[in-house]
Amino acid sequence: MSLPFQSAAILGAGLMGRLLAVTLAQAGCRVALYEAGSPDAEGAAARVAAAMLAPLAESAVAPVPLVRMGHYALSRWPELLAPLVEPVFFQREGTLVLWHRQDAAEAARLARVLARTGAEVPELAPMQTLDGTDIAALEPSLGQRFAQGLFLPAKGSSTTGRSWLPCSPHCKPVPKSPCTGSPRASRATFPQARRASPTG
Ligand SMILES: Cc1cc2nc3c(=O)[nH]c(=O)nc-3n(C[C@H](O)[C@H](O)[C@H](O)COP(=O)(O)OP(=O)(O)OC[C@H]3O[C@@H](n4cnc5c(N)ncnc54)[C@H](O)[C@@H]3O)c2cc1C
């Protein structure tokens, strides 16, 4: 990647800030990453995220363009994680959707939405309808507790285990940031922000 700039300052060492910092640094850019909280960014949403990538399942509440982006992310994540020094848990096992008997009507509605999404986004692997035996074979610990389910295969709908990226050993705190939560943090405020820089 060739960049039209040689250095960059990023506000926020959450998931996006870290990903952006690593990607720019890999392209030869000098990156300063600033975090309003501590260098570990304990307040970042990514710290508590379930870290699932399940674009087909999420189409129950997400529009088609977002589903397409989620599908792209399934192959992009391993590329982003591969060069990292510290391992980040990632798995692609597909998504198993189960429900209790009283939620059968809601499950039928979900299945209709997923079928419609499948028609609109054909690159997603089609969902499969499971019976109790199929579910027990996929997840033996569930036994025969569920009579019906849906399986969204890994190719089209998958699960990642952890969205948090470890911070570099160079992370260092500096005095408390005046730009906490401020979307208008200016260049002049950067030196006073807490700094969590992967490259300097
Ligand atoms: C409970 C929960 C579950 C979720 N589950 C999933 C899921 O299963 N799958 C999925 O894909 N996504 C999930 N998400 C969404 C995902 O966590 C977010 O989309 C993602 O973390 C956003 O990344 P971000 O870097 O933009 O924000 P964050 O991770 O929140 O990071 C923002 C950082 O910027 C810092 N900051 C803010 N302002 C400034 C400033 N002015 N100067 C310096 N630093 C600043 C903050 O302190 C924070 O550390 C979930 C979110 C939540 C809350």
The ligand as an SDF file (V2000), in Angstrom:
LIG
                    3D

 53 58  0  0  0  0  0  0  0  0999 V2000
  -22.0110   -5.5240   24.4500 C   0  0  0  0  0  0  0  0  0  0  0  0
  -21.4600   -5.3770   23.0380 C   0  0  0  0  0  0  0  0  0  0  0  0
  -21.4150   -6.4950   22.2220 C   0  0  0  0  0  0  0  0  0  0  0  0
  -20.9240   -6.3750   20.9090 C   0  0  0  0  0  0  0  0  0  0  0  0
  -20.8600   -7.5010   20.1280 N   0  0  0  0  0  0  0  0  0  0  0  0
  -20.3390   -7.4260   18.8970 C   0  0  0  0  0  0  0  0  0  0  0  0
  -20.2290   -8.6110   18.0920 C   0  0  0  0  0  0  0  0  0  0  0  0
  -20.5960   -9.7180   18.4890 O   0  0  0  0  0  0  0  0  0  0  0  0
  -19.6710   -8.4930   16.8510 N   0  0  0  0  0  0  0  0  0  0  0  0
  -19.2300   -7.2680   16.3710 C   0  0  0  0  0  0  0  0  0  0  0  0
  -18.7330   -7.2140   15.2490 O   0  0  0  0  0  0  0  0  0  0  0  0
  -19.3320   -6.1280   17.1110 N   0  0  0  0  0  0  0  0  0  0  0  0
  -19.8750   -6.1900   18.3500 C   0  0  0  0  0  0  0  0  0  0  0  0
  -19.9830   -5.0340   19.0970 N   0  0  0  0  0  0  0  0  0  0  0  0
  -19.5850   -3.7470   18.4730 C   0  0  0  0  0  0  0  0  0  0  0  0
  -18.0680   -3.5190   18.5250 C   0  0  0  0  0  0  0  0  0  0  0  0
  -17.5960   -3.7070   19.8510 O   0  0  0  0  0  0  0  0  0  0  0  0
  -17.7870   -2.0880   18.0490 C   0  0  0  0  0  0  0  0  0  0  0  0
  -18.3280   -1.9220   16.7480 O   0  0  0  0  0  0  0  0  0  0  0  0
  -16.2910   -1.7790   17.9980 C   0  0  0  0  0  0  0  0  0  0  0  0
  -15.6930   -2.0530   19.2340 O   0  0  0  0  0  0  0  0  0  0  0  0
  -16.1060   -0.3220   17.6320 C   0  0  0  0  0  0  0  0  0  0  0  0
  -14.7240   -0.0420   17.6070 O   0  0  0  0  0  0  0  0  0  0  0  0
  -14.2030    1.4290   17.8340 P   0  0  0  0  0  0  0  0  0  0  0  0
  -12.7100    1.3570   17.8080 O   0  0  0  0  0  0  0  0  0  0  0  0
  -14.8960    2.3270   16.8840 O   0  0  0  0  0  0  0  0  0  0  0  0
  -14.7250    1.8700   19.2800 O   0  0  0  0  0  0  0  0  0  0  0  0
  -14.1990    1.4030   20.7150 P   0  0  0  0  0  0  0  0  0  0  0  0
  -13.7620   -0.0360   20.6770 O   0  0  0  0  0  0  0  0  0  0  0  0
  -15.2540    1.7760   21.6910 O   0  0  0  0  0  0  0  0  0  0  0  0
  -12.9200    2.3240   20.9660 O   0  0  0  0  0  0  0  0  0  0  0  0
  -13.0090    3.7420   21.0360 C   0  0  0  0  0  0  0  0  0  0  0  0
  -11.8280    4.2380   21.9110 C   0  0  0  0  0  0  0  0  0  0  0  0
  -11.6280    5.6170   21.6440 O   0  0  0  0  0  0  0  0  0  0  0  0
  -11.3410    6.2820   22.8700 C   0  0  0  0  0  0  0  0  0  0  0  0
  -11.6530    7.7020   22.6510 N   0  0  0  0  0  0  0  0  0  0  0  0
  -12.8690    8.2480   22.4590 C   0  0  0  0  0  0  0  0  0  0  0  0
  -12.7460    9.5750   22.2230 N   0  0  0  0  0  0  0  0  0  0  0  0
  -11.4050    9.8640   22.2640 C   0  0  0  0  0  0  0  0  0  0  0  0
  -10.6470   11.0590   22.0920 C   0  0  0  0  0  0  0  0  0  0  0  0
  -11.2430   12.2350   21.8280 N   0  0  0  0  0  0  0  0  0  0  0  0
   -9.2950   10.9960   22.1970 N   0  0  0  0  0  0  0  0  0  0  0  0
   -8.6920    9.8050   22.4610 C   0  0  0  0  0  0  0  0  0  0  0  0
   -9.3690    8.6320   22.6310 N   0  0  0  0  0  0  0  0  0  0  0  0
  -10.7070    8.6620   22.5300 C   0  0  0  0  0  0  0  0  0  0  0  0
  -12.2140    5.5860   23.8910 C   0  0  0  0  0  0  0  0  0  0  0  0
  -11.7100    5.7470   25.2040 O   0  0  0  0  0  0  0  0  0  0  0  0
  -12.1340    4.1180   23.4090 C   0  0  0  0  0  0  0  0  0  0  0  0
  -11.0690    3.4110   24.0390 O   0  0  0  0  0  0  0  0  0  0  0  0
  -20.4730   -5.1080   20.4150 C   0  0  0  0  0  0  0  0  0  0  0  0
  -20.5110   -3.9880   21.2580 C   0  0  0  0  0  0  0  0  0  0  0  0
  -21.0050   -4.1160   22.5430 C   0  0  0  0  0  0  0  0  0  0  0  0
  -21.0280   -2.8870   23.4340 C   0  0  0  0  0  0  0  0  0  0  0  0
  1  2  1  0
  2  3  1  0
  2 52  2  0
  3  4  2  0
  4  5  1  0
  4 50  1  0
  5  6  2  0
  6  7  1  0
  6 13  1  0
  7  8  2  0
  7  9  1  0
  9 10  1  0
 10 11  2  0
 10 12  1  0
 12 13  2  0
 13 14  1  0
 14 15  1  0
 14 50  1  0
 15 16  1  0
 16 17  1  0
 16 18  1  0
 18 19  1  0
 18 20  1  0
 20 21  1  0
 20 22  1  0
 22 23  1  0
 23 24  1  0
 24 25  2  0
 24 26  1  0
 24 27  1  0
 27 28  1  0
 28 29  2  0
 28 30  1  0
 28 31  1  0
 31 32  1  0
 32 33  1  0
 33 34  1  0
 33 48  1  0
 34 35  1  0
 35 36  1  0
 35 46  1  0
 36 37  1  0
 36 45  1  0
 37 38  2  0
 38 39  1  0
 39 40  1  0
 39 45  2  0
 40 41  1  0
 40 42  2  0
 42 43  1  0
 43 44  2  0
 44 45  1  0
 46 47  1  0
 46 48  1  0
 48 49  1  0
 50 51  2  0
 51 52  1  0
 52 53  1  0
M  END
$$$$
